[in-house]
Amino acid sequence: MRGRSPWAQFALATVLSALLVLWVSPPRPEARVTSLGAVLVGTVSGVSLYAAVARRRPFLPSLLPGVGAKCGILALAAVNEEILWRRVVLGELLHSGAPAALAGSSLAFGLAHRARPGLHLATGLAFGALYLATGALGACVAAHLTYNLCLLALRDRAGLGRELAS
C-alpha cells in the first residue's frame, strides 16, 4: 500500500474487518471465559507481554491533548488486526489442529509486519495462544490494545516519534 495515506490504509483495514465479520465464519475455539473475564485476562496478558518485551514496568498513558484520540485509534487497530489474524486466519487454520493454526497465523502475523518481524511473531504467538486458551476474541483485543497502550505511554514519556506499533 505504498503511496497511500495512513488514514486511507486505516479506513480500508476497518472496512475489510467489518466485511470479514459479516461474510466469514471460521471455526472458533471453545469459549472458556465470560466477556468480562476475557477483557480482564486480556488486559493482564497485555501488560505482562509488554513487561516481558520491554523489560520494564508499564507507564500509564499520559493525559496530554490527543491521547483519547490515540487510544481510540489503537483500539480500532487492535480490533481490526485481531479479527483478521485470530478470528479469520487462525480460525481457518483450526482445521489443521490448534498447534498448526497457532504457528501458521503467528508466522503470517510476524511476516506482515515489516518492522521487527521477530517481535511480531512473538506477540502473534501470545495473542493467538490467548485466543485458543480463552476462546474469546475479546481477550486478544484487550491484550493487543493494552500492549499498544503501554508502548504509546513509553513513547509519549520518552518524547519519541509519531508512529505506533501494533
Disulfide bonds with the S-S distance in Angstrom:
none
